[in-house]
Amino acid sequence: MGKNGAGKSTMMKIVAGVQKATSGNVSANKEAVIAYLPQHLLTEDDCTVFEEAAKAFKLVFEIKNEMERLNNELSTRTDYESEAYMKIIEEYRNWVRNFMH
């Protein structure tokens, strides 16, 4: 929070890498995802601010939905020794592995 012209938006642009700092450094964990949603949106659709911000997490939502689908599929099966069951386990493991790296 701060008064108009204090540099709040400029600071966010610098952290997001949209603008260069005139001095100092910005550092973040290499796995960190920093997204920047401009104060004045230039969208061509009729999205709400929440829907527009959610677009930055599209991949996370896709992974979550796929993990839920696989969990549901595993929870309804009883063919624990079958090749099909093992294939689902392997697919689940790949999603987890890819998401964590």
Biopython code that builds the backbone (N, CA, C, O; Angstrom):
import numpy as np
from Bio.PDB.StructureBuilder import StructureBuilder

atoms = [
    (1, "MET", "N", (0.835, -1.174, 0.000)),
    (1, "MET", "CA", (0.000, 0.000, 0.000)),
    (1, "MET", "C", (0.879, 1.236, 0.000)),
    (1, "MET", "O", (1.967, 1.249, 0.577)),
    (2, "GLY", "N", (0.406, 2.228, -0.631)),
    (2, "GLY", "CA", (1.125, 3.485, -0.647)),
    (2, "GLY", "C", (0.382, 4.503, -1.487)),
    (2, "GLY", "O", (-0.580, 4.169, -2.179)),
    (3, "LYS", "N", (0.825, 5.728, -1.426)),
    (3, "LYS", "CA", (0.154, 6.788, -2.174)),
    (3, "LYS", "C", (0.448, 6.646, -3.665)),
    (3, "LYS", "O", (1.376, 5.940, -4.061)),
    (4, "ASN", "N", (-0.338, 7.312, -4.471)),
    (4, "ASN", "CA", (-0.140, 7.306, -5.920)),
    (4, "ASN", "C", (1.255, 7.809, -6.253)),
    (4, "ASN", "O", (1.726, 8.793, -5.683)),
    (5, "GLY", "N", (1.908, 7.125, -7.178)),
    (5, "GLY", "CA", (3.234, 7.555, -7.609)),
    (5, "GLY", "C", (4.370, 7.088, -6.722)),
    (5, "GLY", "O", (5.522, 7.452, -6.958)),
    (6, "ALA", "N", (4.071, 6.282, -5.696)),
    (6, "ALA", "CA", (5.107, 5.830, -4.766)),
    (6, "ALA", "C", (5.983, 4.730, -5.369)),
    (6, "ALA", "O", (7.084, 4.477, -4.881)),
    (7, "GLY", "N", (5.499, 4.077, -6.426)),
    (7, "GLY", "CA", (6.298, 3.050, -7.086)),
    (7, "GLY", "C", (5.819, 1.622, -6.871)),
    (7, "GLY", "O", (6.559, 0.675, -7.136)),
    (8, "LYS", "N", (4.589, 1.457, -6.393)),
    (8, "LYS", "CA", (4.061, 0.110, -6.145)),
    (8, "LYS", "C", (4.012, -0.712, -7.429)),
    (8, "LYS", "O", (4.509, -1.838, -7.453)),
    (9, "SER", "N", (3.442, -0.189, -8.464)),
    (9, "SER", "CA", (3.331, -0.909, -9.742)),
    (9, "SER", "C", (4.707, -1.138, -10.355)),
    (9, "SER", "O", (4.972, -2.202, -10.914)),
    (10, "THR", "N", (5.572, -0.152, -10.252)),
    (10, "THR", "CA", (6.938, -0.284, -10.776)),
    (10, "THR", "C", (7.664, -1.417, -10.070)),
    (10, "THR", "O", (8.350, -2.215, -10.709)),
    (11, "MET", "N", (7.514, -1.489, -8.746)),
    (11, "MET", "CA", (8.161, -2.556, -7.998)),
    (11, "MET", "C", (7.658, -3.927, -8.451)),
    (11, "MET", "O", (8.455, -4.850, -8.616)),
    (12, "MET", "N", (6.366, -4.068, -8.652)),
    (12, "MET", "CA", (5.808, -5.353, -9.092)),
    (12, "MET", "C", (6.307, -5.715, -10.495)),
    (12, "MET", "O", (6.582, -6.881, -10.776)),
    (13, "LYS", "N", (6.421, -4.729, -11.359)),
    (13, "LYS", "CA", (6.950, -4.977, -12.708)),
    (13, "LYS", "C", (8.403, -5.434, -12.654)),
    (13, "LYS", "O", (8.813, -6.296, -13.431)),
    (14, "ILE", "N", (9.170, -4.868, -11.753)),
    (14, "ILE", "CA", (10.587, -5.254, -11.604)),
    (14, "ILE", "C", (10.682, -6.682, -11.071)),
    (14, "ILE", "O", (11.462, -7.482, -11.586)),
    (15, "VAL", "N", (9.903, -7.004, -10.055)),
    (15, "VAL", "CA", (9.917, -8.363, -9.490)),
    (15, "VAL", "C", (9.516, -9.389, -10.546)),
    (15, "VAL", "O", (10.083, -10.481, -10.596)),
    (16, "ALA", "N", (8.546, -9.048, -11.387)),
    (16, "ALA", "CA", (8.070, -9.966, -12.421)),
    (16, "ALA", "C", (8.988, -10.015, -13.637)),
    (16, "ALA", "O", (8.804, -10.857, -14.516)),
    (17, "GLY", "N", (9.972, -9.126, -13.698)),
    (17, "GLY", "CA", (10.890, -9.121, -14.830)),
    (17, "GLY", "C", (10.375, -8.383, -16.049)),
    (17, "GLY", "O", (10.945, -8.496, -17.134)),
    (18, "VAL", "N", (9.304, -7.628, -15.877)),
    (18, "VAL", "CA", (8.723, -6.850, -16.975)),
    (18, "VAL", "C", (9.500, -5.557, -17.179)),
    (18, "VAL", "O", (9.536, -5.016, -18.284)),
    (19, "GLN", "N", (10.113, -5.070, -16.123)),
    (19, "GLN", "CA", (10.852, -3.813, -16.157)),
    (19, "GLN", "C", (12.180, -4.023, -15.432)),
    (19, "GLN", "O", (12.255, -4.816, -14.493)),
    (20, "LYS", "N", (13.224, -3.319, -15.859)),
    (20, "LYS", "CA", (14.550, -3.411, -15.238)),
    (20, "LYS", "C", (14.651, -2.431, -14.077)),
    (20, "LYS", "O", (14.132, -1.315, -14.134)),
    (21, "ALA", "N", (15.326, -2.871, -13.033)),
    (21, "ALA", "CA", (15.578, -1.995, -11.886)),
    (21, "ALA", "C", (16.724, -1.042, -12.219)),
    (21, "ALA", "O", (17.644, -1.406, -12.951)),
    (22, "THR", "N", (16.668, 0.161, -11.689)),
    (22, "THR", "CA", (17.760, 1.113, -11.905)),
    (22, "THR", "C", (18.896, 0.862, -10.930)),
    (22, "THR", "O", (20.031, 1.273, -11.170)),
    (23, "SER", "N", (18.584, 0.173, -9.807)),
    (23, "SER", "CA", (19.627, -0.223, -8.860)),
    (23, "SER", "C", (19.103, -1.395, -8.042)),
    (23, "SER", "O", (17.898, -1.644, -7.995)),
    (24, "GLY", "N", (20.019, -2.110, -7.401)),
    (24, "GLY", "CA", (19.639, -3.237, -6.578)),
    (24, "GLY", "C", (19.440, -4.504, -7.394)),
    (24, "GLY", "O", (19.639, -4.514, -8.609)),
    (25, "ASN", "N", (19.047, -5.569, -6.713)),
    (25, "ASN", "CA", (18.857, -6.864, -7.345)),
    (25, "ASN", "C", (17.556, -7.492, -6.900)),
    (25, "ASN", "O", (17.037, -7.202, -5.822)),
    (26, "VAL", "N", (17.042, -8.355, -7.752)),
    (26, "VAL", "CA", (15.869, -9.160, -7.415)),
    (26, "VAL", "C", (16.305, -10.607, -7.537)),
    (26, "VAL", "O", (16.862, -11.003, -8.560)),
    (27, "SER", "N", (16.056, -11.401, -6.503)),
    (27, "SER", "CA", (16.382, -12.819, -6.585)),
    (27, "SER", "C", (15.190, -13.631, -6.114)),
    (27, "SER", "O", (14.422, -13.211, -5.249)),
    (28, "ALA", "N", (15.060, -14.816, -6.714)),
    (28, "ALA", "CA", (13.974, -15.718, -6.352)),
    (28, "ALA", "C", (14.461, -17.139, -6.544)),
    (28, "ALA", "O", (15.395, -17.387, -7.307)),
    (29, "ASN", "N", (13.840, -18.053, -5.862)),
    (29, "ASN", "CA", (14.123, -19.465, -6.022)),
    (29, "ASN", "C", (13.935, -19.824, -7.493)),
    (29, "ASN", "O", (13.012, -19.322, -8.134)),
    (30, "LYS", "N", (14.795, -20.686, -8.036)),
    (30, "LYS", "CA", (14.714, -20.992, -9.470)),
    (30, "LYS", "C", (13.423, -21.697, -9.839)),
    (30, "LYS", "O", (13.025, -21.671, -11.003)),
    (31, "GLU", "N", (12.753, -22.331, -8.874)),
    (31, "GLU", "CA", (11.470, -22.978, -9.160)),
    (31, "GLU", "C", (10.285, -22.037, -8.984)),
    (31, "GLU", "O", (9.151, -22.403, -9.294)),
    (32, "ALA", "N", (10.535, -20.840, -8.492)),
    (32, "ALA", "CA", (9.444, -19.890, -8.255)),
    (32, "ALA", "C", (8.831, -19.444, -9.576)),
    (32, "ALA", "O", (9.533, -19.234, -10.566)),
    (33, "VAL", "N", (7.534, -19.307, -9.572)),
    (33, "VAL", "CA", (6.822, -18.778, -10.726)),
    (33, "VAL", "C", (6.271, -17.422, -10.325)),
    (33, "VAL", "O", (5.463, -17.313, -9.403)),
    (34, "ILE", "N", (6.710, -16.409, -11.017)),
    (34, "ILE", "CA", (6.255, -15.052, -10.720)),
    (34, "ILE", "C", (5.429, -14.582, -11.905)),
    (34, "ILE", "O", (5.914, -14.515, -13.034)),
    (35, "ALA", "N", (4.185, -14.261, -11.629)),
    (35, "ALA", "CA", (3.286, -13.791, -12.679)),
    (35, "ALA", "C", (2.898, -12.352, -12.379)),
    (35, "ALA", "O", (2.827, -11.939, -11.222)),
    (36, "TYR", "N", (2.656, -11.614, -13.417)),
    (36, "TYR", "CA", (2.295, -10.203, -13.274)),
    (36, "TYR", "C", (1.005, -9.948, -14.026)),
    (36, "TYR", "O", (0.915, -10.228, -15.222)),
    (37, "LEU", "N", (0.026, -9.429, -13.348)),
    (37, "LEU", "CA", (-1.249, -9.081, -13.952)),
    (37, "LEU", "C", (-1.339, -7.559, -13.963)),
    (37, "LEU", "O", (-1.474, -6.947, -12.903)),
    (38, "PRO", "N", (-1.268, -6.935, -15.139)),
    (38, "PRO", "CA", (-1.274, -5.473, -15.207)),
    (38, "PRO", "C", (-2.510, -4.868, -14.540)),
    (38, "PRO", "O", (-3.583, -5.471, -14.512)),
    (39, "GLN", "N", (-2.330, -3.680, -14.015)),
    (39, "GLN", "CA", (-3.430, -2.981, -13.353)),
    (39, "GLN", "C", (-4.569, -2.708, -14.322)),
    (39, "GLN", "O", (-5.739, -2.793, -13.951)),
    (40, "HIS", "N", (-4.230, -2.382, -15.560)),
    (40, "HIS", "CA", (-5.236, -2.120, -16.584)),
    (40, "HIS", "C", (-5.164, -3.249, -17.601)),
    (40, "HIS", "O", (-4.256, -3.301, -18.431)),
    (41, "LEU", "N", (-6.131, -4.147, -17.520)),
    (41, "LEU", "CA", (-6.125, -5.328, -18.383)),
    (41, "LEU", "C", (-6.471, -4.954, -19.816)),
    (41, "LEU", "O", (-7.348, -4.128, -20.067)),
    (42, "LEU", "N", (-5.777, -5.566, -20.731)),
    (42, "LEU", "CA", (-6.038, -5.377, -22.153)),
    (42, "LEU", "C", (-6.529, -6.711, -22.717)),
    (42, "LEU", "O", (-5.849, -7.344, -23.525)),
    (43, "THR", "N", (-7.703, -7.123, -22.285)),
    (43, "THR", "CA", (-8.231, -8.411, -22.718)),
    (43, "THR", "C", (-9.250, -8.215, -23.825)),
    (43, "THR", "O", (-9.875, -7.162, -23.954)),
    (44, "GLU", "N", (-9.392, -9.260, -24.611)),
    (44, "GLU", "CA", (-10.359, -9.216, -25.697)),
    (44, "GLU", "C", (-11.604, -10.017, -25.367)),
    (44, "GLU", "O", (-12.533, -10.086, -26.172)),
    (45, "ASP", "N", (-11.630, -10.628, -24.179)),
    (45, "ASP", "CA", (-12.810, -11.378, -23.778)),
    (45, "ASP", "C", (-13.448, -10.688, -22.578)),
    (45, "ASP", "O", (-12.965, -9.654, -22.116)),
    (46, "ASP", "N", (-14.509, -11.252, -22.091)),
    (46, "ASP", "CA", (-15.242, -10.633, -20.973)),
    (46, "ASP", "C", (-14.951, -11.351, -19.663)),
    (46, "ASP", "O", (-15.867, -11.626, -18.889)),
    (47, "CYS", "N", (-13.682, -11.656, -19.411)),
    (47, "CYS", "CA", (-13.278, -12.348, -18.189)),
    (47, "CYS", "C", (-13.370, -11.417, -16.988)),
    (47, "CYS", "O", (-13.191, -10.204, -17.089)),
    (48, "THR", "N", (-13.655, -12.035, -15.849)),
    (48, "THR", "CA", (-13.554, -11.286, -14.599)),
    (48, "THR", "C", (-12.070, -11.208, -14.245)),
    (48, "THR", "O", (-11.251, -11.889, -14.862)),
    (49, "VAL", "N", (-11.720, -10.392, -13.268)),
    (49, "VAL", "CA", (-10.336, -10.276, -12.830)),
    (49, "VAL", "C", (-9.860, -11.634, -12.309)),
    (49, "VAL", "O", (-8.733, -12.043, -12.588)),
    (50, "PHE", "N", (-10.714, -12.335, -11.551)),
    (50, "PHE", "CA", (-10.347, -13.658, -11.039)),
    (50, "PHE", "C", (-10.074, -14.630, -12.184)),
    (50, "PHE", "O", (-9.079, -15.354, -12.154)),
    (51, "GLU", "N", (-10.942, -14.654, -13.188)),
    (51, "GLU", "CA", (-10.752, -15.556, -14.333)),
    (51, "GLU", "C", (-9.465, -15.225, -15.083)),
    (51, "GLU", "O", (-8.754, -16.126, -15.529)),
    (52, "GLU", "N", (-9.171, -13.952, -15.219)),
    (52, "GLU", "CA", (-7.944, -13.539, -15.905)),
    (52, "GLU", "C", (-6.714, -13.978, -15.103)),
    (52, "GLU", "O", (-5.749, -14.487, -15.672)),
    (53, "ALA", "N", (-6.751, -13.781, -13.791)),
    (53, "ALA", "CA", (-5.625, -14.195, -12.945)),
    (53, "ALA", "C", (-5.466, -15.716, -12.958)),
    (53, "ALA", "O", (-4.344, -16.220, -12.921)),
    (54, "ALA", "N", (-6.570, -16.443, -13.011)),
    (54, "ALA", "CA", (-6.529, -17.911, -13.020)),
    (54, "ALA", "C", (-5.838, -18.453, -14.264)),
    (54, "ALA", "O", (-5.316, -19.568, -14.244)),
    (55, "LYS", "N", (-5.828, -17.681, -15.343)),
    (55, "LYS", "CA", (-5.153, -18.126, -16.570)),
    (55, "LYS", "C", (-3.669, -18.383, -16.328)),
    (55, "LYS", "O", (-3.066, -19.216, -17.005)),
    (56, "ALA", "N", (-3.078, -17.676, -15.373)),
    (56, "ALA", "CA", (-1.658, -17.864, -15.057)),
    (56, "ALA", "C", (-1.411, -19.238, -14.443)),
    (56, "ALA", "O", (-0.286, -19.735, -14.460)),
    (57, "PHE", "N", (-2.462, -19.850, -13.902)),
    (57, "PHE", "CA", (-2.331, -21.143, -13.240)),
    (57, "PHE", "C", (-2.996, -22.263, -14.037)),
    (57, "PHE", "O", (-3.336, -23.309, -13.484)),
    (58, "LYS", "N", (-3.175, -22.042, -15.321)),
    (58, "LYS", "CA", (-3.861, -23.018, -16.178)),
    (58, "LYS", "C", (-3.206, -24.397, -16.074)),
    (58, "LYS", "O", (-3.902, -25.401, -15.922)),
    (59, "LEU", "N", (-1.897, -24.454, -16.152)),
    (59, "LEU", "CA", (-1.198, -25.737, -16.094)),
    (59, "LEU", "C", (-1.421, -26.418, -14.749)),
    (59, "LEU", "O", (-1.615, -27.633, -14.700)),
    (60, "VAL", "N", (-1.396, -25.662, -13.664)),
    (60, "VAL", "CA", (-1.613, -26.230, -12.334)),
    (60, "VAL", "C", (-3.014, -26.824, -12.252)),
    (60, "VAL", "O", (-3.186, -27.918, -11.715)),
    (61, "PHE", "N", (-4.019, -26.120, -12.777)),
    (61, "PHE", "CA", (-5.381, -26.637, -12.763)),
    (61, "PHE", "C", (-5.503, -27.892, -13.625)),
    (61, "PHE", "O", (-6.208, -28.830, -13.252)),
    (62, "GLU", "N", (-4.828, -27.921, -14.765)),
    (62, "GLU", "CA", (-4.861, -29.105, -15.622)),
    (62, "GLU", "C", (-4.247, -30.306, -14.909)),
    (62, "GLU", "O", (-4.784, -31.412, -14.966)),
    (63, "ILE", "N", (-3.127, -30.085, -14.242)),
    (63, "ILE", "CA", (-2.472, -31.170, -13.498)),
    (63, "ILE", "C", (-3.377, -31.650, -12.370)),
    (63, "ILE", "O", (-3.540, -32.853, -12.169)),
    (64, "LYS", "N", (-3.961, -30.717, -11.640)),
    (64, "LYS", "CA", (-4.866, -31.072, -10.543)),
    (64, "LYS", "C", (-6.028, -31.914, -11.061)),
    (64, "LYS", "O", (-6.371, -32.932, -10.461)),
    (65, "ASN", "N", (-6.632, -31.500, -12.163)),
    (65, "ASN", "CA", (-7.762, -32.238, -12.724)),
    (65, "ASN", "C", (-7.349, -33.627, -13.177)),
    (65, "ASN", "O", (-8.087, -34.591, -12.972)),
    (66, "GLU", "N", (-6.179, -33.740, -13.791)),
    (66, "GLU", "CA", (-5.709, -35.043, -14.256)),
    (66, "GLU", "C", (-5.396, -35.956, -13.070)),
    (66, "GLU", "O", (-5.701, -37.148, -13.114)),
    (67, "MET", "N", (-4.797, -35.416, -12.020)),
    (67, "MET", "CA", (-4.505, -36.212, -10.828)),
    (67, "MET", "C", (-5.806, -36.699, -10.176)),
    (67, "MET", "O", (-5.889, -37.842, -9.727)),
    (68, "GLU", "N", (-6.805, -35.838, -10.128)),
    (68, "GLU", "CA", (-8.104, -36.239, -9.573)),
    (68, "GLU", "C", (-8.736, -37.333, -10.416)),
    (68, "GLU", "O", (-9.305, -38.283, -9.879)),
    (69, "ARG", "N", (-8.638, -37.204, -11.742)),
    (69, "ARG", "CA", (-9.192, -38.225, -12.635)),
    (69, "ARG", "C", (-8.518, -39.572, -12.382)),
    (69, "ARG", "O", (-9.187, -40.599, -12.261)),
    (70, "LEU", "N", (-7.191, -39.557, -12.303)),
    (70, "LEU", "CA", (-6.457, -40.801, -12.068)),
    (70, "LEU", "C", (-6.774, -41.375, -10.687)),
    (70, "LEU", "O", (-6.932, -42.589, -10.554)),
    (71, "ASN", "N", (-6.870, -40.538, -9.669)),
    (71, "ASN", "CA", (-7.239, -41.008, -8.327)),
    (71, "ASN", "C", (-8.612, -41.661, -8.327)),
    (71, "ASN", "O", (-8.806, -42.721, -7.733)),
    (72, "ASN", "N", (-9.559, -41.023, -8.995)),
    (72, "ASN", "CA", (-10.909, -41.587, -9.068)),
    (72, "ASN", "C", (-10.901, -42.922, -9.793)),
    (72, "ASN", "O", (-11.572, -43.867, -9.378)),
    (73, "GLU", "N", (-10.150, -42.997, -10.865)),
    (73, "GLU", "CA", (-10.072, -44.244, -11.616)),
    (73, "GLU", "C", (-9.445, -45.357, -10.770)),
    (73, "GLU", "O", (-9.915, -46.494, -10.789)),
    (74, "LEU", "N", (-8.389, -45.026, -10.033)),
    (74, "LEU", "CA", (-7.742, -46.023, -9.177)),
    (74, "LEU", "C", (-8.649, -46.470, -8.039)),
    (74, "LEU", "O", (-8.640, -47.641, -7.658)),
    (75, "SER", "N", (-9.428, -45.549, -7.498)),
    (75, "SER", "CA", (-10.264, -45.886, -6.343)),
    (75, "SER", "C", (-11.444, -46.778, -6.698)),
    (75, "SER", "O", (-12.022, -47.409, -5.814)),
    (76, "THR", "N", (-11.812, -46.844, -7.966)),
    (76, "THR", "CA", (-12.961, -47.663, -8.361)),
    (76, "THR", "C", (-12.559, -49.020, -8.924)),
    (76, "THR", "O", (-13.417, -49.858, -9.199)),
    (77, "ARG", "N", (-11.280, -49.235, -9.094)),
    (77, "ARG", "CA", (-10.809, -50.495, -9.683)),
    (77, "ARG", "C", (-10.467, -51.508, -8.598)),
    (77, "ARG", "O", (-10.128, -51.153, -7.470)),
    (78, "THR", "N", (-10.566, -52.762, -8.968)),
    (78, "THR", "CA", (-10.185, -53.846, -8.054)),
    (78, "THR", "C", (-9.201, -54.807, -8.712)),
    (78, "THR", "O", (-8.804, -55.805, -8.110)),
    (79, "ASP", "N", (-8.817, -54.512, -9.921)),
    (79, "ASP", "CA", (-7.893, -55.394, -10.666)),
    (79, "ASP", "C", (-6.446, -54.983, -10.396)),
    (79, "ASP", "O", (-5.717, -54.625, -11.321)),
    (80, "TYR", "N", (-6.034, -55.035, -9.134)),
    (80, "TYR", "CA", (-4.757, -54.503, -8.679)),
    (80, "TYR", "C", (-3.530, -55.114, -9.356)),
    (80, "TYR", "O", (-2.479, -54.474, -9.410)),
    (81, "GLU", "N", (-3.640, -56.300, -9.856)),
    (81, "GLU", "CA", (-2.495, -56.972, -10.476)),
    (81, "GLU", "C", (-2.497, -56.867, -11.997)),
    (81, "GLU", "O", (-1.584, -57.367, -12.653)),
    (82, "SER", "N", (-3.508, -56.224, -12.558)),
    (82, "SER", "CA", (-3.626, -56.182, -14.022)),
    (82, "SER", "C", (-2.659, -55.179, -14.638)),
    (82, "SER", "O", (-2.169, -54.267, -13.973)),
    (83, "GLU", "N", (-2.404, -55.373, -15.914)),
    (83, "GLU", "CA", (-1.545, -54.453, -16.660)),
    (83, "GLU", "C", (-2.188, -53.073, -16.757)),
    (83, "GLU", "O", (-1.494, -52.059, -16.691)),
    (84, "ALA", "N", (-3.509, -53.031, -16.914)),
    (84, "ALA", "CA", (-4.225, -51.757, -17.016)),
    (84, "ALA", "C", (-4.090, -50.949, -15.727)),
    (84, "ALA", "O", (-3.899, -49.734, -15.772)),
    (85, "TYR", "N", (-4.185, -51.609, -14.600)),
    (85, "TYR", "CA", (-4.040, -50.931, -13.307)),
    (85, "TYR", "C", (-2.627, -50.386, -13.153)),
    (85, "TYR", "O", (-2.437, -49.246, -12.730)),
    (86, "MET", "N", (-1.656, -51.191, -13.493)),
    (86, "MET", "CA", (-0.257, -50.765, -13.397)),
    (86, "MET", "C", (0.034, -49.596, -14.341)),
    (86, "MET", "O", (0.859, -48.733, -14.041)),
    (87, "LYS", "N", (-0.648, -49.580, -15.474)),
    (87, "LYS", "CA", (-0.469, -48.476, -16.428)),
    (87, "LYS", "C", (-0.978, -47.163, -15.813)),
    (87, "LYS", "O", (-0.366, -46.111, -16.000)),
    (88, "ILE", "N", (-2.085, -47.229, -15.087)),
    (88, "ILE", "CA", (-2.617, -46.031, -14.424)),
    (88, "ILE", "C", (-1.655, -45.573, -13.331)),
    (88, "ILE", "O", (-1.410, -44.376, -13.178)),
    (89, "ILE", "N", (-1.112, -46.518, -12.574)),
    (89, "ILE", "CA", (-0.138, -46.185, -11.532)),
    (89, "ILE", "C", (1.077, -45.483, -12.151)),
    (89, "ILE", "O", (1.565, -44.484, -11.622)),
    (90, "GLU", "N", (1.549, -46.010, -13.262)),
    (90, "GLU", "CA", (2.706, -45.416, -13.943)),
    (90, "GLU", "C", (2.377, -44.017, -14.466)),
    (90, "GLU", "O", (3.202, -43.107, -14.373)),
    (91, "GLU", "N", (1.187, -43.848, -15.009)),
    (91, "GLU", "CA", (0.763, -42.527, -15.498)),
    (91, "GLU", "C", (0.695, -41.537, -14.338)),
    (91, "GLU", "O", (1.121, -40.390, -14.477)),
    (92, "TYR", "N", (0.168, -41.965, -13.207)),
    (92, "TYR", "CA", (0.093, -41.124, -12.009)),
    (92, "TYR", "C", (1.502, -40.732, -11.562)),
    (92, "TYR", "O", (1.767, -39.568, -11.261)),
    (93, "ARG", "N", (2.393, -41.712, -11.522)),
    (93, "ARG", "CA", (3.780, -41.465, -11.113)),
    (93, "ARG", "C", (4.439, -40.451, -12.049)),
    (93, "ARG", "O", (5.166, -39.573, -11.584)),
    (94, "ASN", "N", (4.200, -40.554, -13.343)),
    (94, "ASN", "CA", (4.771, -39.606, -14.305)),
    (94, "ASN", "C", (4.253, -38.194, -14.081)),
    (94, "ASN", "O", (5.018, -37.234, -14.169)),
    (95, "TRP", "N", (2.956, -38.055, -13.791)),
    (95, "TRP", "CA", (2.388, -36.730, -13.511)),
    (95, "TRP", "C", (3.053, -36.130, -12.288)),
    (95, "TRP", "O", (3.426, -34.957, -12.291)),
    (96, "VAL", "N", (3.204, -36.933, -11.236)),
    (96, "VAL", "CA", (3.829, -36.447, -10.000)),
    (96, "VAL", "C", (5.280, -36.052, -10.277)),
    (96, "VAL", "O", (5.726, -34.983, -9.862)),
    (97, "ARG", "N", (6.005, -36.908, -10.971)),
    (97, "ARG", "CA", (7.410, -36.650, -11.283)),
    (97, "ARG", "C", (7.546, -35.359, -12.103)),
    (97, "ARG", "O", (8.393, -34.518, -11.799)),
    (98, "ASN", "N", (6.733, -35.207, -13.116)),
    (98, "ASN", "CA", (6.822, -34.003, -13.971)),
    (98, "ASN", "C", (6.419, -32.744, -13.220)),
    (98, "ASN", "O", (6.994, -31.678, -13.441)),
    (99, "PHE", "N", (5.454, -32.858, -12.351)),
    (99, "PHE", "CA", (4.996, -31.692, -11.605)),
    (99, "PHE", "C", (6.044, -31.256, -10.585)),
    (99, "PHE", "O", (6.220, -30.060, -10.353)),
    (100, "MET", "N", (6.728, -32.199, -9.986)),
    (100, "MET", "CA", (7.719, -31.873, -8.961)),
    (100, "MET", "C", (9.024, -31.367, -9.543)),
    (100, "MET", "O", (9.826, -30.769, -8.826)),
    (101, "HIS", "N", (9.250, -31.591, -10.813)),
    (101, "HIS", "CA", (10.519, -31.132, -11.417)),
    (101, "HIS", "C", (10.267, -30.005, -12.283)),
    (101, "HIS", "O", (11.198, -29.470, -12.886)),
]
sb = StructureBuilder()
sb.init_structure("model")
sb.init_model(0)
sb.init_chain("A")
sb.init_seg("    ")
for serial, (resi, resn, name, xyz) in enumerate(atoms, 1):
    if name == "N":
        sb.init_residue(resn, " ", resi, " ")
    sb.init_atom(name, np.array(xyz, "f"), 0.0, 1.0, " ", f" {name:<3s}", serial, name[0])
structure = sb.get_structure()
